[in-house]
Amino acid sequence: MIDYDYDLFVIGAGSGGVRAARMAAARGVRVACAEERYLGGTCVNVGCVPKKLFVYASHYREDFEQARNYGWDVNAEPLDWARLRDNKSEEIARLNGVYDRLLSDAGVKQFEGRARIEGPHCVSVKGITYRCKNILVATGGWPYVPEFHGSEYVKTSNDMFFLESLPKRVVVVGGGYIAVEFAGILHGLGVDVTQLYRGPLFLRGFDQDCRDFLAAEMTKKGIDLVFNSNVAKIVSEGDAYEVHLDGGDVIETDLVLYATGRRAMTDDLGLETVNVKLRENGSIIVDEYFATDEKGIYAIGDVKGGIELTPVALAEGMALVETLFGAVPATVDYDYIATAVFSQPNMATVGLSEEAARDQFPRVDVFKSEFRHLKHTVSGSDERTLMKLLVDRDSDRVIGIHMIGADAGEIVQGMAVAMKAGATKAIFDSTVGIHPTAAEEFVTMRQPSAQYG
């Protein structure tokens, strides 16, 4: 019988890795966790949490402007970027300490340093090799910047949380969550923002109505959206840069933020010493129980690709622990996972887009409402809200919910519970709304705006 040092060795102390380590240790198994950068991973340090803090900060300028019609004269001073940045960093440091205590209190042995797989059931840290019955790779992802003329001048989302000073002009390159969110954050903080995307419209894969609506709202706020365009080269001009586009145009800017995707962090992990297969983009191939082709090695979270969201990594970590140390193997149900883009205005969605619904169901009813939020009837803002329900007419089940507007993420989170429970349109219609709220619109839409099939 092999004498293992640990029953589970977790490589990476991000959200998924920490959850798996804690839950496994709570079952009385011997667990170790190695992290070479920072506890909490991307989400806590250079992702969800600091980004949301910056989103809050970026709303104040607009809030101050809208307060006038409500009787408040607010003389906002120029933004103190250093104060915002450093207060954010203090909160992140506090959370790092929380993660450290969570692991320590659970009895997890922590290693500070890079862990490397040295063969089946073997992990080394700082020159010492440990025998491990199970190894979990939870190293997450890292921003990816393609190589081109001038690519050395660009910043990534990781850098944006630690800038020495806030630039006056920024070009954001990309069309996903991160690009759209930082375009809104920077604009709200007073920066002149141009967002470039190589395709005809950003947020590919989201509902088309929502993409169109959000682009219009962002443009109204003053963000310059440039689609069907890509960067040919970047030239340094003293303290500024010239961004040369493939169509011949040139944009002068103080900073170029590239948010064109992320890659799985699988380099130099020693995966070549074991039978772990990777995709072309470096992500780890696993089965439904997160097992690789090498017995005893598993992967969860962004490092394996799929739905790259923190709550998904948490769910995967829980399922893996149940599979390894529980009574019954567990998987994760990826249907009806809600998500939000913390754009300005906020966008949230759960279930199918209209395009996907029409592909998957023969008869689909679309319920849609667009309106001016009650707050803005006095604030003077021309921001509008969009809400949308998609219904399978044959079963009456709600199969898609979409919203763009204030607190969309908070509202759609609750709707996701109803969808997961199989709510029908009849149930929505029979629910008494809370008045006056924007959310009540979801239970008062009676006539479909479109019907298919």
Disulfide bonds with the S-S distance in Angstrom:
none
